[in-house]
């Protein structure tokens, strides 16, 4: 069994957490990465055993406009600092996966600098997609090129060029040999060339048999990426959306149906409540008390759960129009020593680490209404029961129970089943996680300290009235008929959106969620890959 099947991830955006300058001065290295050892102690102490950290390599600003794939960003330190950091993580029992930005480079990358200087004579002119020396761009280079997401500082690489593929494969070998990393998170995997990803898979298995390849995929049929030849996992944006809207709309049907539609694949996907690209979950939730049931679901539903740094302290962060800085702040651990949310996350991480049914067990829904949701996770003769309540009033549930006695990972105490039935009473916006009652080699799980005090701290936060979405909803794409005889590469964004809606409608009724997801995706490459993912 691979290590990542038992992993509980913690996610760090290092340039933000370390308080590095927004723009790279390209001066002497500043050894900031070593300061994150305290965070490694923190996450390991909470029960996490895997770290996704990045971007890390030399770049212009936010890290995704890479200028040198084989040098740690000077704002964080030197390559020796990274080697020492990964070694320290391994010493603490924490696996490490890095951000791999293989889809595009920054304009200061050596190949692009050569292209700027030598133009048509550059040996790297075919390293990039659709270079047109008859065009121009916003930098007035005297030529144009394909970009990621329309951002001209992110120049799209030609991953069908064998020289580019070999460069990236050599980079992967370098990272494994120099830093001993355990996996990669592939940035923008939904627009990466499939042949390239398959080559990465073959090499990674040669270098490390259990090396993890995790892809950032926002839309599309996940099985197209997650298979024996391509990637091991992708980001589960479908569950991410269901988790927050299922609570904001008081609609647990959305969460349950998302899990059940994904089926067995769900257990392989990387699940999260927020990350460095989206608003913090504590900002996203209309009722702040839903932090508890949402995170119980994150840790107990099938999948590889992840917590973004600071969200265990319920920090807020709103996505701004022209900056993601508020999502990626510098934090000090000492400022959160008495924060009441972290003990809940620690209890959940430890429960998952100790209980195999939470990591590998089959899922069975036991009860579902808009306000309450209960299910079992089972592995062999072990059973875990999970129940959540998003309502403002208490709720009582009676569930089938295969075991006689269970222990609560959240509130402490033992629960006794009678006649193979167990009655649970859930407080408003509450949850219960019941594990098999037996001696554990790691000892009893401590309950979260003083649950009533923790709940009181949540109650102090303002609870806005539930109502329409606070953020502006994207308009539904206009009723456009995809043009006959036009290739996807020739279609506009509205035409691609219309094509996807047409394909979705052919598979069953269109839902409001489907329409919103299509409307919110404005990236041509992503839309084309989504359209191609239909069988």
N, C-alpha and C positions, 0 to 999 in steps of 0.2 A: 504493500500500500504506500502511495506517495505521500510525502510530508504535507503537501498542500491540502490533501483531503482532510487532514486534521488541523488545519491552520485557522487561527483567528487573527485577522490583520489589524494593524494600526497604520495610519497613513499620515506621513509628514511631508509638507511642502517646505524644504529646508531654507530656501532664500528668504521666505517670509518669516518662518519661526526664528531664524538666526538674526533677523533684523538687518539683512544685507542691503546695501544701496540698491535703489531701483535700476540704475544704469551701471553697467560694468565699467570701472575706470581703467581696466587693463593694467593695473599697477602691480606692486608686490603682493603676493598672496597674503590674505588675512585668515588666520587659523580659527574660523568660527565653527567648523563642523564638529570639532571635539567637544564643544559645549553641549552638544546633543546627547552626550553619554548619560547625563542626568535623566533625559527623557527616555532613554533605553531602559534605565533602571525603573522608571515610573511605569512604562508599559509592560515590562516583564513582571513587575510586582503585581499589576492588576490582573495578569493571566493571559496576556497576548503573547503569541509565539511566532509572529511574522510581522515584518515591517516593509511597507511599500514606501519608498522615499525617492523623491525626484521632483523636477529635473535637477541634475547634479553637474553636468559638464559645461565647459566654457561657453558662454552665450552673451548676447548683447544686453538683455534686460530680464524678462520674466523667465527665461530658461528654455523656451521652446524655439528660439531662433539660434540654433547651435552654431558655434564658430569652431569648436575643436572637440571631437567626440572622444578623444583619448587623454584629456586633461581635465581634472576637477576645476570647476569654476573658481577663479582666483578669489572671489568674494567669500568662498567657503574654505579655501586652503589649498593644499597640494595633494598629489596622488597618494603620497604616503599617509596623509590624514585620512583619506578614504579607505585605504587598506587597513589602517589601524581601527577605524570605526567599524568596518564590517567584522573584523576579528573580535572586537569587543561585543558586538551583537551576538555572534556565535557563542562566545563565552557565556553570555546570559541566556542561551537557549533560544535565540531569536533568529529566524531565517530572514534574508534580505533580498528584496527584488527592487530593481531600479527602473526609472522611466527611460524608455528608448524612443527617441524622436527620429525615426527613420523615414518618415514621409517627406520631410522638407528640411532645409537648412536655413540659417540666417544669411544675410548678404555679406558677412565678413568671413564666411567659410572659404577655405583656400580655393576650392574649385570655382566658386562664384567670383572671387576676386580676380582669378585668372581670366574668366570670361569677360569681366568688365574691362580688363586691360587689353586683351588680345582679340576680342570679339570673334569673328568668323574663324580666325586662326587658332583659337584656343582648343587644346585637346580635350577640354571638359565641356565643349558646347553641347554634347549629347548626354551629359549627366543630368540635365534638367529637361522638364517637359515643355514642349511647344515653344521653344525659343524662336522668336521671329525678329530678324534683323531689319525688317521693313516697318516695324512698329515702334512704340515708345511706351513709357510707363510714368507713374507719378514721380519717380526719382529722375526722370529725363535721362535715362541711360542710353537712349538711342536704340533700344530693342525692348521687346516685351517677353513675358514668360508666364507660365501657369503658376498659380499660387494656391495656398491652402486657405479656404474660406474667404477669398478676396483680399487677404492681407499681403501687400506686396513685400513686406519684410520677411515673409515666410515663403521661400522659393521651393516649388515642388520638384522633388527628384524624380528621375526616370528610372523606376525600379524594374524596367524590362531591359535595361542596359547591363550586360554582364559585369562590366567594370564597377558599376555602382553597387550591385549585389555583392560582389566579392569584397569591396571596401567595407560594407556593413558586416559581412560574415567575419572578416578579419577583426573588426571592432568587437564583435561578440566574443571571439576567442581571446582578445586582449583583456576584456573585462573579466572574464572567468579566470584567466591565468593570473592576472595582476591583483584582482580584488576578491576572488573566490565568492562571487555573488551566486544566489540561488534561483534567480529568475528575472524576467523582464515584464514590465507593463508596456505594451506597444501603443504609443500615442497614435490616435487617429487610425486605428486598425480597420475601421469600416471603409477606408479608402486606400488601404495598402494593397499591393498586388498579391494575389493568392499564391502564385508561383514563388514569390519572394518569401512569404510566410512559411511555405512548406520547406524551403531551403533552410530557413532559420530552425525549423523543427528538427530537421535531420541533423544539422550541426550540433544543436543544443543537446540532443540525445547522445551524441558521440562524446561531448565534453563532460556532461553530467547527466546520468540516466534519469534523475528526478527533477531536472531543470524545468521551471514553470514558465510557460508563455501565456500571459494574460493580455487580452486585447481590449482596447477602448472601443466599444461598439455601442452606438446610441440607438440606431434603428435597424430593423431588418430581422430576418429569421436567424436566431443565434446558432442553430445547428449548422448553418453554412460555414461558420468559423470554428465551432467547437466540435472536433472530430479527431480521429486517429492520425490524420495527416497534417493538420494545420495547427490550431491552438488548443490549449487545455481548458481555457476559461475565457469569458468575456464579462464586461461590466453589465450588470443586470439593471439597466435603466428602466425597464418596464416595472420591476418591483419597486425601485426607488420612487417612481411617480405614484404607484399604488399606495405605498406606505404613507406618504404625507396626505394625499387627497382622500384616501380611505378614512383618515381621521378627521380632516377638515370638513369633509362632506358627510361624516357619520355613515360611512358606507363600507362595512367590512366585506361586502360581496365583491368589491373591486379587488381587494387584496387576495381573498381566497381564490377567486376565479383566475387571477394572474398566476398564482402558484400552480394551480391545477392545469391551466393551459400549457404551461411550460413543461409539466410532467417531470420525468426523471432527470431531464436536463437541468432543472432548477438547482439540483444539488451540486452541480459543477460550476455554477455561476457566482461571480463576485458581487455580493450584495452590500448596500451602503445606504445611509440616510442622508449624507451630504459628502461633498468633496471640494477640491480647490477650484472647481468650475461652477458650482451651483450655490445657492443661498444656504446658510447654516440652517439646520433643521429647527433650531429653537426660534429662528426668525420666521421660518416657513409655517410653523404650526400656529393656527389661530387660538387654540386652547393649549396653553403651555403645559398643563397637567398631562396632556397626551404624550409627553416625552416618555413616560413610564411604559404604557402599553406598546407604543411604537417600537421602543428598543427591545422589549421582550420579544416581539415578533422578529425583529432583525436578527437576534441571536438564536432563535429557536426554529424558524422556518428553514427548509432545505436551502443550502447555499454556503458560501464562504464569507462570513460577515466581516465588515471592516468599520472602524471608527476613525474619523478624521480628527487630527490633533485639536484639542480644545473642546470638541463637542462632548467629551465625557464631563466637561464642566458647564455644559449648556451655554457656551459663548454664542453671541449673536453675530451675524454678518449678512449684510444686504448687498446683493449684486448691483453694481453701479453701471451706468451707461457706458462709460469709457475706461473703467478700471475694475480690476478684481482684487485690489489691495485689501479691501475690508474683509475678504474671504480668506486672506493669507497673512494674518497678523503675527507680530512678534509677541510671544507670551512668556511669562515667568512662572515656573511651577510654584514658587513660594507664595504667589498671589492667590492660590486656589487650595490651600491646605485644608480649609474647613468647608469647601464647596460641597453641597449635599447630593449632587447628582452622581459624582464619581463612584461612591460605594455601590450604587445600583449597577453601573457598567462593570465594575470589578466582580460583583456577584454573578452577573451573567457570563462574563468571560471565563470565570473559574468553573461555573457549572458546565459550560460547553466543553472546557478542557477535560473535566473529570468524567463526563457522561458520554459514552460512545453512541448512545441512541440519538443524542443531539447532533452529532457530527455525521453519522453514517446511516441513521435509522430511516426506515420508510415512513412516509407521511400519510395520515388518515384524518380527514375532517370528521369531527364529532358533533359539532353544533354551529349554526351560522344564522345570525340575523343582522340587520344593519348596525346594531349597537353592540352585539356580543359575538365572539368567535372563539371556538375551542377546537383543538386537534390533538392527536397523539403522534409521537415519534417512537418507533419500535425497532429494536435490533436484537434478534434472538429472543430470549426470555425477558429482555429489559423493556420497560415502557416509561415514557415521560408524558405527562399531561400538561397542556398549556391552555390557559383561558385568559381572554382580555375583554375589557369593557370600555367603550368610548363615550358612554352616556353620562349625563350629569347626576343620575340617580344610581343607587346600588342595584346590583343584579344578582340573581341566584341561578345557578346552572346545575343540572344533574347529569353526570356523564358516565358512560360505561367505563369500567376500570378492571383491568385484567389482574392487577396485583392487589394484595390486601392492604399494604401500608405504603405511604409515600411521605417524603419529607419536603418541606417548602424551601426552595432556594432563595426566596425573597423575604418571607416573614418569619421563618423559623417554625419549629413545631412539626408534629406528625399528624397526617391525615389518614383516617381509617375508612376503607370502603366497606359497604354492607351489601350483601347479595349482588356483588359485582357492579355496584353503582356507587358513585361518589358525588356528594352534594357540595358545591362550592358557592361561597358568597363573596362577590367581588365588590369593592368600594367603587365610587364614581371614578372614572378614568383610572381604573386599577387593573391588576393582572395577578395571575398566580402561575408559578412554575413548580411542578411537583415531580421530584425525582424518586427513583426506587429507594425505599428505606432499608439501608444495609450499611455495614461497616465499609468505609472506603479506605484504600491504601494511603490516600493523601489526607485522611481525616475528614471530619464533618465540614461542610461548607458553612462559613459564618453568614448569618442573615445580614441584610443591609442594616446599618445602625439605626435604631429608633425610627421605624417606618413612619410613625405619626409626625415626628419632627420633620422628616424629609417631605412628607405630604404638605405640612404646614408651610414649609419654605416655598413650595410650588404655588400654594394658594395665595401667597403674597404678591405674585406676579399678576399683572392686569390681564383679565380674560376678555378679549374683544368679543363683541356679539358675533355669532355665526351668521354668515350671510353670503352674498356673492363673493367670488374670488377677489382678494384685495388687489392683485396685480391684473393689469389689463390682459384680457384673453386675446390670443392671436385670432385674427379673422380667418374664417374658413376660406380655403382657396375657392376662387370663383368657379362656377360650373363650366369648365373648359373641357372640350373633347380633345383627347390627345390626337395630334395630327397623324393621319395615315401616311405611311411611307417615310416618316421622319425618324432618324435614329435617335437614341437617347442622348448621344453626344451633341446633337443639334438642337435638342429641346431646351426651352427656357425653364426657369424654376417653376412658374405656374403650370406649365405643361407637364413637367415631371411629377408635380404634386397631383395633378389630375390623373395621370397614369397610375400612380400608386393607389389612389382612391378607387379607381376602376378595378385594379387587381384585388384590393381588399374586399370590395363589394362582391366580386366573383366567388370569394371564399365564404361569404356569410354576411349577415346584416352589419352595416356600418354603425359604430357607436360614436358618441360624442368624444370619447377618449381618443379613438382612432383619428377623427377629424382634427382634434387639437394637435396631436403628435405630428401629423402631416403638415399642418399649417405652421408649426413652430420650427420645422426644419427648412432652412433657407440655403443649405449648402449643396450645390449641384453634384459634387462627387458622392456625398452621402446619399442623396436622393437616387442617383443612378445605381449605386450598390444595393440600396433598399429595393428598387424595382427589379433588379436582376435576381434578388434572393428568392423571388416567388417561383414555385415549380409549376 
